[in-house]
Amino acid sequence: MSKKEKETTKAEEAKVTEEVAETSEEKVEKELTTEEKLEKELNAQKEQYMRLYAEYDNYRKRTQNEKAAIYSDATAKAIEVILPIADSVTMALSTMADKEVPEEFTKGIDLIANQLKASFDKLNVVPFGAIGDEFDPNIHNAISKIEDESMGENKIAQVYQTGYKLNDKIIRHAMVVVANCD
């Protein structure tokens, strides 16, 4: 081989080496670009997943609250229907105390009153509005007012109808007479 041929061959080899080096650099750049693309796509998928998870969690909490509210409302409606029976039993007991009634009748009505009380306790239904309690216009309906020096200011003097509440929800307001109010 002549000197010229050797130089040409060396030049060709150098050129091929440069092309290989350039191709390798381009591949590295393309790989980085591909990695970056994949990382961006992964981050987008993670964000979408987190949003979906948060949306599901909010849905779960909302439906749980709605179920609790529906249960509370249904219980309140059922108790509201039963309250006239409770009033009748209470009235029967107070009437029987004034009159001579056979003991069996008194025991029977007492038994019914205790069963109603136990059922109300089980359902977290609480009566309110007793004589001597502080008058609260949020839970009591004042039918009239009287002046009575034996009672304090804004005290309940008489109860026409007992009020009932389920947890913090008022089922029925108490109807009362208020003493010494302005």
C-alpha positions in Angstrom: 0.0 0.0 0.0 1.2 3.4 -0.9 1.5 6.2 1.5 -1.4 8.0 -0.1 -3.6 5.0 0.3 -2.6 4.7 3.9 -3.5 8.4 4.5 -6.8 8.0 2.8 -7.6 4.9 4.8 -6.7 6.7 8.0 -8.8 9.6 7.0 -11.7 7.3 6.3 -11.2 5.5 9.7 -11.2 8.9 11.5 -14.3 9.9 9.7 -16.1 6.7 10.6 -14.9 7.1 14.2 -16.3 10.6 14.3 -19.6 9.5 12.9 -19.8 6.7 15.4 -19.0 9.2 18.2 -21.7 11.6 16.9 -24.2 8.8 16.6 -23.4 7.7 20.2 -23.9 11.3 21.5 -27.1 11.6 19.6 -28.3 8.3 21.1 -27.4 9.5 24.6 -29.3 12.8 23.9 -32.3 10.8 22.5 -32.2 8.5 25.6 -32.2 11.5 27.9 -35.0 12.9 26.0 -36.9 9.6 26.2 -36.2 9.3 29.9 -37.4 12.9 30.4 -40.5 12.1 28.4 -41.2 9.0 30.4 -40.6 10.8 33.7 -43.0 13.6 32.7 -45.6 11.0 31.6 -45.1 9.2 35.0 -45.6 12.4 36.9 -48.7 13.2 34.9 -50.1 9.7 35.7 -49.2 10.1 39.4 -51.0 13.5 39.5 -54.1 12.0 37.7 -54.1 9.1 40.2 -53.8 11.4 43.2 -56.7 13.6 41.9 -58.8 10.5 41.3 -58.0 9.2 44.8 -58.9 12.5 46.4 -62.2 12.6 44.4 -63.1 9.1 45.5 -62.2 9.9 49.1 -64.5 13.0 49.0 -67.3 11.0 47.5 -66.9 8.3 50.2 -67.1 10.9 53.0 -70.0 12.7 51.4 -72.1 9.5 51.0 -71.2 8.5 54.6 -72.5 11.9 55.8 -75.6 11.6 53.7 -76.4 8.1 55.1 -76.0 9.4 58.7 -78.3 12.4 57.9 -80.9 10.1 56.3 -80.8 7.8 59.3 -81.2 10.8 61.7 -84.0 12.3 59.7 -85.9 8.9 59.4 -85.5 8.4 63.2 -86.8 11.9 63.9 -89.8 11.3 61.7 -90.6 8.0 63.4 -90.3 9.6 66.8 -92.4 12.5 65.8 -95.2 10.0 65.0 -94.8 8.3 68.3 -94.8 11.5 70.5 -98.6 11.8 70.7 -98.6 8.3 72.3 -96.0 9.4 74.8 -98.1 12.5 75.6 -101.2 10.3 76.1 -99.4 7.9 78.4 -98.0 10.9 80.5 -101.4 12.5 80.6 -103.0 9.1 81.7 -100.5 8.8 84.5 -101.1 12.3 85.8 -104.9 11.8 85.6 -104.7 8.5 87.4 -102.7 10.0 90.3 -105.7 12.3 91.0 -108.3 9.6 90.9 -108.8 6.3 92.5 -107.9 3.8 89.8 -107.3 0.1 90.2 -103.6 -0.7 90.8 -103.4 -3.0 87.8 -104.3 -0.1 85.5 -101.7 2.1 87.1 -99.0 -0.7 86.8 -100.0 -1.2 83.1 -99.7 2.4 82.2 -96.5 2.7 84.2 -95.1 -0.3 82.3 -95.9 1.4 78.9 -94.3 4.7 80.1 -91.1 2.8 81.1 -91.0 1.0 77.7 -91.4 4.3 75.8 -88.6 5.9 78.0 -86.3 2.9 77.4 -87.0 3.1 73.6 -86.3 6.9 73.6 -83.1 6.3 75.6 -81.9 3.6 73.1 -82.5 6.0 70.2 -80.8 9.0 72.0 -84.1 10.9 72.2 -84.0 13.3 75.2 -87.1 15.1 76.6 -86.6 18.8 77.7 -88.6 21.7 79.0 -89.2 20.9 82.7 -90.6 23.3 85.3 -87.8 25.5 86.7 -85.5 25.2 83.7 -84.1 28.3 82.1 -86.3 29.5 79.1 -84.4 29.3 75.8 -86.3 30.6 72.8 -84.4 28.3 70.5 -85.9 25.2 71.9 -89.0 26.4 73.8 -92.2 28.0 72.5 -93.6 30.5 75.1 -97.3 30.4 75.1 -97.7 33.0 77.8 -95.9 34.7 80.6 -96.7 35.2 84.2 -95.3 37.1 87.2 -94.4 34.8 90.0 -92.1 35.9 92.8 -91.4 32.4 93.9 -89.6 31.6 90.6 -86.5 33.2 89.1 -86.4 35.4 86.0 -86.9 33.6 82.7 -87.8 30.3 84.3 -90.4 27.8 83.0 -93.4 28.0 85.3 -95.7 25.5 83.5 -95.2 22.9 80.7 -98.1 22.3 78.2 -96.1 20.0 76.0 -92.7 18.4 76.6 -90.1 19.0 73.9 -87.9 16.3 72.5 -84.6 16.3 70.7 -82.5 13.6 68.9 -78.9 14.4 69.5 -78.7 18.1 68.6 -81.8 18.1 66.3 -85.0 19.4 67.8 -87.9 17.0 67.0 -90.5 19.0 68.8 -90.2 22.3 70.7 -91.5 22.5 74.3 -94.6 24.6 74.8 -94.3 26.4 78.1 -95.4 29.3 80.3 -92.5 31.6 81.2 -92.2 33.4 84.6 -90.9 36.9 85.1 -89.7 37.7 81.6 -89.6 40.9 79.7 
